[in-house]
Amino acid sequence: MISQSKYRVWLKTVGGFHAQYNGYVDVFAENMEDGVQRAIDRLRNESFPDYPRNFWQVLRVEFLPNL
């Protein structure tokens, strides 16, 4: 089994779009890059289906230790 860690990915939409997002998504992922992809996928699947991947700007990624 592959171990997954929890990441908090801070994102915002690039300017010029009707609906704006500026916040974070918590995800479980194998590594930081996978965490970023999962966070963007979650936002696209749940809230912003019309926004392609390049409409998102990653502000920072935090590793969240398992408590």
C-alpha positions as a printed NumPy array, in Angstrom:
array([[  0.   ,   0.   ,   0.   ],
       [  1.293,   3.447,  -0.892],
       [  1.476,   5.853,   2.003],
       [ -0.354,   9.117,   1.521],
       [  0.204,  12.35 ,   3.383],
       [ -2.13 ,  15.264,   3.935],
       [ -1.443,  18.554,   2.158],
       [ -3.128,  21.948,   2.296],
       [ -2.986,  23.548,  -1.134],
       [ -3.643,  27.306,  -1.325],
       [ -4.979,  28.395,  -4.716],
       [ -6.677,  31.265,  -6.447],
       [ -8.196,  31.779,  -9.854],
       [ -6.352,  34.02 , -12.249],
       [ -8.028,  37.409, -12.716],
       [-10.731,  38.248, -15.191],
       [-13.277,  35.526, -14.522],
       [-16.814,  35.877, -13.237],
       [-16.505,  33.592, -10.194],
       [-13.336,  33.995,  -8.16 ],
       [-11.717,  31.606,  -5.702],
       [ -8.989,  32.351,  -3.165],
       [ -8.566,  29.705,  -0.493],
       [ -7.301,  26.235,   0.268],
       [ -8.159,  22.605,  -0.285],
       [ -6.98 ,  19.772,   1.995],
       [ -6.104,  16.571,   0.149],
       [ -4.384,  13.241,   0.738],
       [ -1.674,  12.535,  -1.818],
       [  1.526,  10.578,  -2.398],
       [  3.61 ,  13.742,  -2.816],
       [  3.295,  17.513,  -3.127],
       [  2.832,  17.542,  -6.927],
       [  0.084,  14.944,  -6.693],
       [ -1.521,  17.04 ,  -3.945],
       [ -1.653,  20.095,  -6.193],
       [ -3.251,  18.077,  -8.999],
       [ -5.825,  16.556,  -6.638],
       [ -6.722,  19.968,  -5.203],
       [ -7.264,  21.455,  -8.66 ],
       [ -9.248,  18.388,  -9.734],
       [-11.475,  18.666,  -6.659],
       [-12.254,  22.326,  -7.348],
       [-12.896,  21.617, -11.029],
       [-15.136,  18.639, -10.259],
       [-17.115,  20.202,  -7.419],
       [-17.305,  23.951,  -7.997],
       [-15.608,  25.21 , -11.157],
       [-16.195,  22.685, -13.969],
       [-15.664,  25.278, -16.72 ],
       [-12.239,  26.39 , -15.468],
       [ -9.346,  24.587, -17.153],
       [ -6.216,  23.653, -15.233],
       [ -4.302,  26.735, -16.393],
       [ -6.878,  29.07 , -14.774],
       [ -5.513,  28.151, -11.311],
       [ -2.558,  29.721,  -9.548],
       [ -0.964,  27.763,  -6.709],
       [  0.013,  30.146,  -3.924],
       [  1.615,  27.63 ,  -1.555],
       [  1.474,  24.033,  -0.377],
       [  1.719,  22.972,   3.26 ],
       [  2.462,  19.495,   4.56 ],
       [  0.014,  18.639,   7.351],
       [  1.444,  16.044,   9.741],
       [ -0.807,  13.162,  10.702],
       [ -1.797,  13.673,  14.306]])
